[in-house]
């Protein structure tokens, strides 16, 4: 039975509590914090129906991270974060029609993200006409007419941009990019532009594929796993089970991160008695608290040590056979690394030589090595070059295309990888566009479109007038919040396809539409019967996802249905696509996917196999590298690290344990000891002393950037925390206000959110 929205408390700085950071994760508290919100917000019946279906072979895919599922599933195949995500989506609380007349947009805009989300599920399309301050309910036909009319009236298709969030299913994503290309543009920004684009760029250029070169089972076969710029304890917690299994099999684990994260220290597996009553499993054998922006120097220093070890004992260290047969660029790399200055490395990393020696020794001892990473690596100016250095290090000893070894970017949004496979990219390769055009009898546009950062620039400059978002919370997720908000407000129409209210519904174009959609937990009933969709995880496994509970409102449409109806309104007849048929039966969509997307042949049959299927992956399967040379490329990358002027710190953004990307589930960050608030900045005790500050004091963070634009985050409480010296951390997405739009990773255009130079100044009362 739908319920109305409850009262939601706002965080107050007076309530903020700061305790000691934890030294272990999960255990009984993990179980409690999974079940308590679920039972409170969904009740026993809905909790059982949803959580028991989560990540099961006949259930639905977790909408939180893209962590893969093991072959053997347990009864409870989810973590605390997965339970929170399901509770957030499957809540029976709904926004009633009267809500819109009671809350002008200008008032909603003042509300924090948490308050907006807690108002409940969106259940009917609403429209805010230009010049007005209120949304009002409209019919679906009226809503589609507004979008279609506006799109058809633009002077060029490139005056519209179509954003995709990583929750979107393969079927919806495939249809969405078809609709957009049939409309005539490649303006397809997505959330991947803001997170792992650097991984895609670096890996595409060096090994020919922008995806992990391992499978789930490789974790248990590795002898060394190096985890860089990543916090699995909060961002993909079931990875800890894979790490525990690896550890039990004798693997060593090394964490490389400026902050000491409890999830990399010790894990108490709540599915085991020993995890409930025992000490759990110690994870990291070595933890390098590296300075922000120092990873590239560390990786070069490791590769240099590998080459020096080979020079000392020729023929015993490098995988010469692999290098000779499959790689190119070794001689150039040797020359380049011979010049590497150890003093520069120590300055860049903040580490001691003996710490780097220790990690090098572990690397040289291990025959099978996996390196994983996340946004602590990708969101830097030198993010692409740093990932190329990861590839260099792995290639030198043949750690690619053999069991227990490889490169593994860990994707944070559940189907962000699948969406890219399905064609959500502003620059899909010609082979894909050729196949798409042939399948649907049209000529797709060939000029590259705008990515996320470029979309903001074009909206700011008046070049993009309509912005459509298939999920997500773009204005909150993208860098330079004030610039992004001004850009969004400079459009004629914004359209958000969403399950719940968020900040992007309150910072709008002159006119704005919200189209409510079903969630993954819900039964998707269409004319031909109940439908399932499919997704791809971070190690290229594709599987089905089918909801288990009745939609929270009868008027909701699925994402597939919304895309099909938008297309019918806008591009009907421009291609041979059967939009009405697609909405009725998703098998028809998958049939076309089989013909267009490489590796998805016989999609309908293979997706129905138990557990789905795994996409082909040249480096992993056969040491095949589809680079221009046909070889894996060892690359020479000019070393650069982040310099901070005296009196400043290098700031990184982090997520709390009570959030998923821009979605805020609550105000606690249990593992870091923070309760009832988010307005904190973590600073090392040495830096607090050096800057003349004190623990608990309130400060303003002032961004320091070459454009001299004032970017400030006000009134954050200084929390003394054992982060690397010279570095600080505060919560995303609030921190986006400090990240200049033009501060991006070279090549990938990913916002450089993990290295913002800031000055800390005492707040004025
Ligand atoms: S590890 Fe990620 S995908 Fe798995 S249940 Fe947790 S949040 Fe969901």
Boltz pocket constraint, residues with backbone or C-beta under 6 A from the ligand:
constraints:
  - pocket:
      binder: B
      contacts: [[A, 55], [A, 62], [A, 63], [A, 64], [A, 65], [A, 66], [A, 67], [A, 68], [A, 77], [A, 78], [A, 79], [A, 80], [A, 81], [A, 82], [A, 83], [A, 235], [A, 236], [A, 237], [A, 238], [A, 239]]
      max_distance: 6.0
